[in-house]
Amino acid sequence: MRARPVSLPLLVEKIADRIAAAPNESWVRVAVDGAPAADPGRLADDLVAPLRLRGREVLRVSAADFLRPASLRLEFGRTDPDAFYTDWLDAGALVREVLGPLAPGGTGRVLPTLWDSARDRATRAAYVTLPPGAVLLLDGTLLLGRGLPFDLAVHLALSEAALARRTLAEHTWRLSAYTRYEHEVRPSYVADIVVRVDDPRHPAVVTDTGS
């Protein structure tokens, strides 16, 4: 893969330009995908103000607020990498409550959060209605390859060494799930924008993914 170094502020501006170039009459569903070590939530947060300056209403949603209840998520234990890979995210709820309503012809009525995994109970959040042209910024991990309907997918890529180095000790059991993701989904090949973040201070936009 060839990658071009870019400053973080310029990266944010370029991605915001790409999103804002979408037609104003439709919603734009953007995924910012990456392992927690890549901090996809930070990039999603950084995009909010530039998009609003470009005249787009923005809603921030985190996939972490759409996990399954503990009884389902942790059926095989708290540190099962295969369950983490396939069973933690409630993809059906994410489509039903967030992504589906923002599809062409949708209602625009979105539930920003569903499940508080720390307390293991529903968040009881209120629905919000987004006008056409609004942008959904969804951050999360292992988002691609599930058939989730995104209009633009950004993947934050880490080398195996960087991922291992920057993953919290209590989460190292997840590393095999990320390896499986790389092999089965190949997110750097399916995302619309790929950014290498081995050094978070010096990101690089991938310009050629090879064959």
C-alpha positions as CSV (number, residue, x, y, z in Angstrom):
1,M,0.0,0.0,0.0
2,R,1.1,3.5,-0.8
3,A,0.3,6.2,1.8
4,R,0.7,10.0,1.7
5,P,1.4,11.7,5.0
6,V,-1.0,14.4,6.0
7,S,-1.5,16.6,9.0
8,L,-4.5,15.8,11.2
9,P,-6.2,19.1,10.6
10,L,-5.9,18.7,6.8
11,L,-7.1,15.1,7.0
12,V,-10.2,16.3,8.8
13,E,-10.8,19.0,6.3
14,K,-10.4,16.7,3.3
15,I,-12.8,14.1,4.8
16,A,-15.3,16.8,5.6
17,D,-15.1,18.1,2.0
18,R,-15.8,14.6,0.7
19,I,-18.8,14.1,2.9
20,A,-20.2,17.6,2.2
21,A,-19.9,17.0,-1.5
22,A,-22.8,14.5,-1.2
23,P,-26.2,15.8,-2.5
24,N,-28.0,18.1,-0.1
25,E,-31.3,16.3,-0.5
26,S,-30.3,13.1,1.0
27,W,-28.8,11.9,4.3
28,V,-25.2,10.8,4.5
29,R,-24.3,7.8,6.7
30,V,-20.6,7.8,7.5
31,A,-18.8,5.1,9.3
32,V,-15.5,5.8,11.1
33,D,-14.2,2.2,11.7
34,G,-11.2,1.2,13.7
35,A,-10.0,-0.7,16.7
36,P,-10.2,1.4,19.9
37,A,-6.4,1.8,19.8
38,A,-7.0,3.8,16.6
39,D,-9.5,6.1,18.4
40,P,-12.2,6.3,15.7
41,G,-14.4,8.3,18.0
42,R,-11.9,11.1,18.1
43,L,-11.9,11.5,14.3
44,A,-15.7,11.3,14.2
45,D,-15.8,14.1,16.9
46,D,-13.3,16.2,15.0
47,L,-15.5,16.1,11.8
48,V,-18.5,17.6,13.5
49,A,-17.6,21.3,13.5
50,P,-16.1,21.3,10.0
51,L,-19.3,19.7,8.6
52,R,-21.5,22.2,10.4
53,L,-19.4,25.0,9.0
54,R,-20.2,23.5,5.6
55,G,-23.9,23.8,6.3
56,R,-24.6,20.2,7.3
57,E,-26.5,19.2,10.4
58,V,-24.6,16.4,12.2
59,L,-25.6,13.6,14.5
60,R,-22.9,11.6,16.4
61,V,-23.6,8.0,17.2
62,S,-21.4,5.3,18.6
63,A,-21.7,1.7,17.9
64,A,-20.7,1.1,21.5
65,D,-24.2,2.2,22.4
66,F,-25.7,-0.5,20.3
67,L,-24.2,-3.6,21.9
68,R,-26.3,-6.6,22.8
69,P,-27.4,-7.2,26.4
70,A,-24.8,-9.0,28.5
71,S,-26.8,-12.2,28.6
72,L,-26.3,-12.5,24.8
73,R,-23.0,-10.7,24.4
74,L,-21.2,-12.6,27.1
75,E,-22.8,-16.0,26.7
76,F,-19.4,-17.6,26.1
77,G,-17.6,-15.5,28.6
78,R,-16.2,-12.0,28.8
79,T,-13.0,-12.7,26.8
80,D,-14.2,-14.8,23.9
81,P,-12.7,-13.2,20.7
82,D,-15.1,-15.0,18.4
83,A,-18.1,-13.8,20.3
84,F,-16.6,-10.3,20.3
85,Y,-16.2,-10.5,16.5
86,T,-19.7,-11.8,15.7
87,D,-22.1,-11.3,18.6
88,W,-21.3,-8.1,20.5
89,L,-22.8,-5.6,18.1
90,D,-26.5,-5.5,17.7
91,A,-26.3,-4.9,13.9
92,G,-30.0,-5.4,13.4
93,A,-30.9,-2.7,15.9
94,L,-28.3,-0.3,14.4
95,V,-30.0,-0.8,11.0
96,R,-33.5,-0.6,12.4
97,E,-33.0,2.5,14.6
98,V,-30.2,4.5,12.8
99,L,-29.1,3.5,9.4
100,G,-32.5,2.4,7.9
101,P,-34.4,5.6,8.7
102,L,-31.6,7.5,6.9
103,A,-31.9,5.5,3.7
104,P,-33.5,7.1,0.6
105,G,-37.2,7.4,1.3
106,G,-36.6,6.9,5.1
107,T,-38.2,8.9,7.8
108,G,-35.1,10.5,9.2
109,R,-36.2,9.5,12.7
110,V,-33.2,8.1,14.6
111,L,-32.5,6.7,18.0
112,P,-29.1,8.0,19.1
113,T,-28.4,5.4,21.7
114,L,-30.0,2.1,22.6
115,W,-28.2,0.1,25.3
116,D,-26.0,1.1,28.2
117,S,-23.6,-1.8,28.3
118,A,-22.0,-0.7,31.6
119,R,-25.4,-0.8,33.4
120,D,-26.8,-3.4,31.1
121,R,-30.0,-1.7,30.5
122,A,-31.8,0.4,27.8
123,T,-30.7,4.0,27.7
124,R,-34.3,5.2,27.1
125,A,-33.0,7.9,24.8
126,A,-35.5,10.0,22.8
127,Y,-35.7,9.8,19.1
128,V,-34.5,12.7,17.0
129,T,-35.5,13.6,13.5
130,L,-32.8,14.7,11.0
131,P,-33.6,16.8,8.0
132,P,-32.5,15.7,4.6
133,G,-28.8,16.6,4.0
134,A,-27.9,15.8,7.6
135,V,-24.8,13.7,8.3
136,L,-24.6,10.7,10.6
137,L,-21.2,10.1,12.0
138,L,-21.0,6.6,13.5
139,D,-17.8,5.4,15.1
140,G,-17.0,1.8,16.1
141,T,-14.9,-1.3,15.6
142,L,-15.4,-4.2,13.3
143,L,-18.2,-2.3,11.4
144,L,-17.4,-3.3,7.9
145,G,-18.3,-6.6,6.2
146,R,-21.6,-6.9,8.0
147,G,-23.8,-5.5,5.2
148,L,-24.4,-2.3,7.1
149,P,-25.6,0.4,4.7
150,F,-23.1,3.2,4.8
151,D,-22.7,5.9,2.2
152,L,-19.1,6.5,3.1
153,A,-16.7,4.3,5.2
154,V,-13.5,5.5,6.7
155,H,-11.1,2.9,8.1
156,L,-8.3,3.7,10.5
157,A,-5.6,1.1,9.9
158,L,-3.0,0.0,12.3
159,S,-0.1,-2.4,11.7
160,E,-0.2,-5.6,13.7
161,A,2.7,-4.3,15.9
162,A,1.1,-0.9,16.5
163,L,-2.2,-2.5,17.3
164,A,-0.6,-4.8,19.9
165,R,1.4,-2.0,21.4
166,R,-1.5,0.4,21.8
167,T,-4.2,-2.0,22.9
168,L,-4.9,-1.9,26.6
169,A,-3.6,-4.9,28.6
170,E,-7.1,-5.9,29.6
171,H,-8.2,-6.0,26.0
172,T,-5.3,-8.0,24.4
173,W,-7.7,-11.0,24.2
174,R,-9.4,-9.1,21.4
175,L,-6.3,-9.1,19.1
176,S,-7.2,-12.3,17.4
177,A,-10.6,-10.9,16.5
178,Y,-8.9,-7.9,14.8
179,T,-6.6,-10.3,13.0
180,R,-9.6,-12.3,11.8
181,Y,-11.2,-9.0,10.6
182,E,-8.2,-8.2,8.6
183,H,-8.2,-11.6,6.9
184,E,-11.9,-12.0,6.4
185,V,-13.1,-8.5,5.7
186,R,-9.9,-6.8,4.5
187,P,-11.2,-3.4,5.7
188,S,-8.4,-1.5,4.0
189,Y,-9.7,-2.7,0.6
190,V,-13.4,-2.2,1.2
191,A,-13.4,1.2,2.9
192,D,-13.8,4.4,0.8
193,I,-11.1,6.2,2.8
194,V,-8.2,4.4,4.5
195,V,-5.9,6.3,7.0
196,R,-2.9,4.7,8.5
197,V,-2.5,5.8,12.1
198,D,0.4,3.8,13.4
199,D,1.6,7.1,14.8
200,P,-1.5,9.1,15.7
201,R,0.4,12.3,15.5
202,H,1.3,11.6,11.8
203,P,-1.6,10.0,9.9
204,A,-1.2,9.0,6.3
205,V,-3.9,8.6,3.7
206,V,-3.7,5.4,1.7
207,T,-3.6,6.3,-2.0
208,D,-3.1,2.8,-3.5
209,T,-4.2,-0.4,-1.9
210,G,-2.6,-2.6,-4.5
211,S,-4.2,-5.7,-6.0
